[in-house]
Amino acid sequence: MSLVPLIAALALAPLTTLQAGTPCVPAPSPTVLPTRARVSYGEDPAEVMDVWFSNSEKHTPVVVYIHGGAREGGSRQSIQTRGLNPLLDAGIAVAAIDHRLITPAMKAGIQPWITGEKSKKHPHLR
């Protein structure tokens, strides 16, 4: 008896469904608590960061994670599902920041620094 069908079935098992219409979803990675949480880096209450130090006695590189969200949403906490563990395992410290979003800023009277025609000419700055 060949083991190939058994190995293939085990390899493809995560891609199948447990029940009709219910796809298998891998378990989320456990949350890694930051070494320092909600460290303020600016005057606005939204300007905070979480920092994870790598497990090292020497100076280590640091990755600064700035979440996406087109200035309208997002959170520093999304680093938990976007590569935090491999960075820490590689001995790299991580700082994940939150920043003021566009809607609260505009309500406070702060206008975007690039708008209108300028934003069309420089889409990489939006």
C-alpha angles and dihedrals in degrees: 000000000000121000092208096091091047093048091046091050092050092047093051096042094094089056094055129078129256093212131010108285095006111105120208111252121194115244112262118253113259114262113259110216113229121247087230120018130202096001108180116232100169146022097267116084088230091060099092136124140200117222129203116192117209118239098258140117091214133065110280136196117265129216116205110208117204111186123230125236106125091260088294104086147345136104141232086240091073087081086079090074098031107067109300096132097051090050093051091044088054091055095255121138117224133210115188115192137201119205138190110284123225100251097053090042093053091047087055090053097257113135124207112263092227121042143142117005093001091059090051091052092046107035090162088067097054 
